[in-house]
Amino acid sequence: MNLTFIDWESEEIHFLLQKTGQPLVLPLTATIGNSIYDYLMNERPESSDSHLFLGAVYPHYPFGAGTVWHQAAKIYKVASIRQEKGDRRGTHLFRHNVATSFLGSGIPRPIISQTLGHANPHSLDPYLHADLVHLKECALSIESFPVREGVFCP
């Protein structure tokens, strides 16, 4: 991500999606804007490089495509989660979280698909399989079925 992608006046972030090459404009909310500003003023190494995120070690290379994935994988390892063969790690889980959070907030599916860079709206389906709020709406009541006392604890 480049510093020029941030339009402070219009409160927007502009960039091209890596998957599709399509432009995407996201709102620069106060929380995100303040976090970026705080990073720029207090944490980002001094550099003439126009990339927003730079490594802390000199010569302060910009983050590469796999940097965030590797950092997330390190966190999973330290936390001893998702360490079995075949377990997904890295940033893909963040995409799932974003998709389900957006859906839970009432954001329409086409907007979620566009934000994630999906050209086909059905590509969103695997991300939403854990949408427990909406899955509960589909659940059948067990009221009609007798359950002996003590099966469910109060």
Secondary structure, 3 states (H helix, E strand, C coil): CEHHHEECCCCEEEEECCCCCCEEEEECCHHHHHHHHHHHHHCCCCCCCCECCECCCCCCCECCCCHHHHHHHHHHHHCCCCCCCCCCCCCHHHHHHHHHHHHHCCCCHHHHHHHHCCCCHHHHHHHHCCCHHHHHHHCCCCCCCCCCCCCCCC
